[in-house]
């Protein structure tokens, strides 16, 4: 019996391989991509390409949206005053602590506020430190809307990410 199984294995191995047809159906491509292969040598299926693009958009560190920028800005504002967001139970209490520190700074050294705004890039956004702190305390308020609009405008000017910083389909960074 072992000679029969060896013979059938040999025959299977010796069968001529069918070249991939250039007119392969989309179903063949889908089945091949699901099985981890490719319907054509050297070309990724449309499904695989789409999955790669979706994955890149969702998990790429080069993509930034207004919400991520706002969260980083809130964190940086707190760092300027030596306040950590993790030490507070809510964003509102975190913002209130920053508001108190800002009020103290206004009394002691009002000129340093402009330096902080410049360091944080608020001058480029066209918003004040007061606007950002008010947006931290009340994100749904008018200052929160103003900050969102400024961040979205900045994203529109910069674009979502420079094309040269994105990898191509095989993972190489090119221009």
HUGIDA-V659921 format. One record per backbone hydrogen bond with DSSP energy under -1.0 kcal/mol. CO is the residue of the C=O (numbers start at 0). NH is the residue of the N-H. If there is no record, write none. Layout:
co nh
CO NH
CO NH
This chain:
co nh
0 4
1 5
2 6
3 7
4 8
5 9
6 10
7 11
8 12
9 13
24 28
25 29
26 30
27 31
28 32
29 33
30 34
31 36
39 42
44 48
45 49
46 50
47 51
48 52
49 53
50 54
51 55
52 56
53 57
54 58
55 59
64 68
65 69
66 70
67 71
68 72
69 73
70 74
71 75
72 76
73 77
74 78
75 79
77 82
78 81
83 86
84 87
89 93
90 94
91 95
92 96
93 97
94 98
95 99
96 100
97 101
98 102
99 103
100 104
101 105
102 106
103 107
104 108
108 111
109 112
111 115
112 116
113 117
114 118
115 119
116 121
120 124
121 125
121 126
127 131
128 132
129 133
130 134
131 135
132 136
133 137
137 140
140 144
141 145
142 146
143 147
144 148
145 149
146 150
147 151
148 152
149 153
150 154
151 155
152 156
153 157
154 158
161 164
162 165
167 170
171 167
